[in-house]
Amino acid sequence: MTARATLKDVSTSAIERLRAAIASGQLKTPVDRVALLGTGIRHQLDVIEAALGGHRSAACLAILDVALAEREERKPTPELVWTGPEGPGGAARDTAVVLRELFEGARESVILAGYSFDHARDVLAPLHAAMRDHGVRATFFVDIPQVAPGEEDGHLARQLGGFFSTNWPFGEPKPRLYYDKRALVPGPPFSSLHAKCVVVDGARAFVSSANFTKRGQERNIEVGVLIADPSFASYLAGQWLGLVEAGLVGEWIAV
């Protein structure tokens, strides 16, 4: 099994952290899961164990150096994505166009996080088509306002009961819909799910200030970045799916 095959989905920052920990002696070899967790590495543990397990420190460093060198040679160029007016010579890509292309090109999975949705039918229609025609699995993480004291009963239904009818009028298939469980407890402290990002097929990531609204896609001044980097995209996807695995988000089941 080659370093390329085993480490391609591990983020560059994690590989750099691993290398520094091994070189300094903080991470002893042979590498195992417990030691990895002790250094703060929590994602792709099976992959890292398979690549480094059983090797002495010099061999581990050599494997990691090869992975980093290959990544440096193939480093992707982030693309600037923009909503709103541009001055002369502006070369940014349009937010709505980038989202449509991402959804249309999806073939396996889409993870989407958003703070605000407002009649997002036009934005999300290409994603529904990809789910219908190609069996794409979609997972949404959405914000709901934090409940006020005394209004706990029925809070979820009030906030999410109309999500699909307003933003997803297409019917089946539907995305799985998750919310931050902390919103079910009256504040303070207060918090919001304020992220706006999309990960497609664990290979491309789009992070933006734009909400999934007509204003965010067409009229506001918004800025984002599109990164075609499987290691970064997989790491970002893992951050969201880790919330599900840890039980930190709840799933809304439409009835």
DAMO-V563587 format. One record per residue. N is the residue number from 1. RES is the residue in one small letter. OMEGA is omega in radians with two decimals (NA if undefined). NEAR is the number of other ideal C-beta (glycine too) atoms within 12 Angstrom. D_CENTER is the distance of its C-alpha to the mean C-alpha in whole Angstrom. Layout:
n,res,omega,near,d_center
N,RES,OMEGA,NEAR,D_CENTER
N,RES,OMEGA,NEAR,D_CENTER
//
This chain:
n,res,omega,near,d_center
1,m,-3.05,15,28
2,t,3.10,13,27
3,a,-3.12,28,24
4,r,-3.08,22,23
5,a,-3.02,16,22
6,t,-3.02,24,21
7,l,-3.04,37,19
8,k,-3.10,29,17
9,d,3.09,33,14
10,v,-3.07,41,14
11,s,3.12,34,13
12,t,3.14,29,16
13,s,3.13,20,16
14,a,3.11,33,16
15,i,3.11,39,19
16,e,3.11,24,21
17,r,3.08,25,21
18,l,-3.10,40,22
19,r,-3.13,32,25
20,a,-3.12,21,26
21,a,3.12,29,26
22,i,-3.11,33,28
23,a,-3.12,19,30
24,s,-3.09,14,31
25,g,3.11,13,32
26,q,3.11,20,30
27,l,-3.10,30,28
28,k,3.07,20,31
29,t,-0.02,26,31
30,p,-3.10,21,31
31,v,3.02,35,28
32,d,-3.04,22,27
33,r,-3.11,21,24
34,v,3.14,14,26
35,a,3.12,25,26
36,l,3.11,33,23
37,l,3.14,17,21
38,g,3.10,16,24
39,t,3.12,26,23
40,g,3.09,17,19
41,i,-3.06,35,18
42,r,-3.09,22,16
43,h,3.11,30,13
44,q,-3.10,30,15
45,l,3.14,27,18
46,d,-3.14,18,20
47,v,-3.11,32,19
48,i,3.10,39,21
49,e,-3.12,27,24
50,a,-3.09,23,25
51,a,-2.98,34,25
52,l,-3.06,41,26
53,g,3.10,23,28
54,g,-3.11,15,32
55,h,3.00,24,32
56,r,-3.01,16,34
57,s,-3.12,23,32
58,a,3.13,14,34
59,a,3.11,20,32
60,c,3.14,34,29
61,l,3.13,28,29
62,a,3.12,20,30
63,i,-3.12,35,27
64,l,3.11,36,25
65,d,3.10,22,27
66,v,-3.13,24,27
67,a,-3.14,35,23
68,l,3.14,29,22
69,a,3.12,19,25
70,e,-3.13,21,24
71,r,3.13,28,20
72,e,3.14,14,23
73,e,-3.06,11,24
74,r,-3.06,17,21
75,k,-3.13,16,19
76,p,3.09,21,18
77,t,3.10,11,19
78,p,3.13,20,16
79,e,3.09,27,17
80,l,3.14,23,18
81,v,-2.92,37,17
82,w,2.90,30,19
83,t,3.05,34,21
84,g,-3.11,23,24
85,p,3.10,14,28
86,e,3.06,16,28
87,g,3.12,10,31
88,p,3.12,6,33
89,g,3.12,6,31
90,g,-3.07,16,28
91,a,-3.12,12,25
92,a,3.07,25,22
93,r,-3.08,25,20
94,d,-3.08,27,20
95,t,-3.09,40,17
96,a,3.14,34,18
97,v,-3.14,23,19
98,v,3.13,36,16
99,l,-3.14,41,14
100,r,3.14,25,17
101,e,3.11,24,17
102,l,-3.12,42,13
103,f,-3.12,38,14
104,e,-3.11,23,18
105,g,-3.11,25,17
106,a,3.12,36,14
107,r,-3.12,20,16
108,e,-3.02,22,14
109,s,3.02,31,11
110,v,2.99,43,9
111,i,-3.07,42,6
112,l,3.04,45,7
113,a,-3.11,39,7
114,g,3.13,41,11
115,y,-3.07,28,14
116,s,3.06,31,17
117,f,3.13,38,18
118,d,-3.13,22,21
119,h,-3.00,23,23
120,a,-3.09,36,20
121,r,-3.07,22,21
122,d,-3.13,24,22
123,v,-2.99,37,18
124,l,-3.12,38,17
125,a,3.10,22,20
126,p,3.08,31,19
127,l,3.08,40,16
128,h,3.13,30,19
129,a,3.11,21,21
130,a,3.09,30,18
131,m,-3.11,32,18
132,r,-3.00,19,22
133,d,-3.03,15,23
134,h,3.10,23,21
135,g,3.12,15,19
136,v,3.06,29,16
137,r,-3.12,26,14
138,a,3.12,37,12
139,t,-3.14,32,10
140,f,2.96,42,10
141,f,-3.00,43,10
142,v,3.12,40,13
143,d,2.89,29,15
144,i,3.13,34,19
145,p,3.11,25,21
146,q,-3.05,25,23
147,v,3.06,25,26
148,a,3.12,18,29
149,p,3.13,12,32
150,g,-3.11,9,34
151,e,-3.08,18,31
152,e,-3.11,17,29
153,d,3.08,12,31
154,g,-3.08,13,29
155,h,-3.13,25,26
156,l,-3.13,29,24
157,a,3.13,19,26
158,r,-3.05,19,27
159,q,-3.02,28,23
160,l,-3.09,32,21
161,g,-3.12,18,24
162,g,-3.06,19,24
163,f,-3.07,33,21
164,f,-3.13,28,21
165,s,-3.12,17,25
166,t,-3.00,21,24
167,n,-3.05,33,20
168,w,-3.07,33,21
169,p,-3.02,18,24
170,f,-3.04,23,24
171,g,-3.11,12,24
172,e,-0.13,13,23
173,p,3.14,21,21
174,k,3.04,27,18
175,p,2.94,37,15
176,r,-2.97,28,14
177,l,-3.11,32,14
178,y,3.13,36,13
179,y,3.13,36,15
180,d,-3.10,34,15
181,k,-3.14,24,18
182,r,3.13,23,20
183,a,-3.14,33,20
184,l,-3.13,27,23
185,v,-3.13,19,25
186,p,3.09,18,27
187,g,0.01,15,27
188,p,0.00,10,28
189,p,-3.13,10,25
190,f,3.12,15,23
191,s,3.09,22,19
192,s,2.96,22,17
193,l,-2.93,33,13
194,h,-3.08,17,13
195,a,3.01,32,10
196,k,-3.12,37,9
197,c,3.13,37,6
198,v,3.02,48,6
199,v,-3.08,40,5
200,v,3.05,40,9
201,d,-3.13,27,10
202,g,-3.04,31,8
203,a,-3.13,31,10
204,r,-3.11,38,9
205,a,3.08,41,7
206,f,3.11,46,8
207,v,-2.96,33,9
208,s,2.97,39,12
209,s,-3.00,26,14
210,a,3.00,38,15
211,n,3.13,35,15
212,f,-3.14,42,16
213,t,3.12,28,19
214,k,3.11,22,22
215,r,-3.11,23,23
216,g,-3.09,32,19
217,q,-2.98,36,19
218,e,-2.93,24,23
219,r,-3.14,16,25
220,n,2.87,23,23
221,i,-3.11,20,23
222,e,3.14,32,19
223,v,3.13,27,17
224,g,3.12,36,14
225,v,3.09,30,13
226,l,-3.06,35,12
227,i,3.09,33,12
228,a,-3.06,26,13
229,d,-3.09,31,12
230,p,-3.12,28,11
231,s,3.11,36,12
232,f,-3.11,35,9
233,a,3.13,34,7
234,s,3.13,33,8
235,y,3.11,32,7
236,l,3.08,34,4
237,a,-3.14,36,4
238,g,3.09,29,7
239,q,-3.13,27,7
240,w,-3.12,36,6
241,l,3.05,26,8
242,g,3.07,21,10
243,l,3.10,25,11
244,v,-3.11,24,12
245,e,-3.12,14,14
246,a,3.14,15,16
247,g,-3.10,12,17
248,l,3.05,22,16
249,v,3.09,30,15
250,g,3.13,27,17
251,e,3.06,23,17
252,w,3.11,31,19
253,i,3.14,16,21
254,a,3.11,22,23
255,v,NA,8,27
//
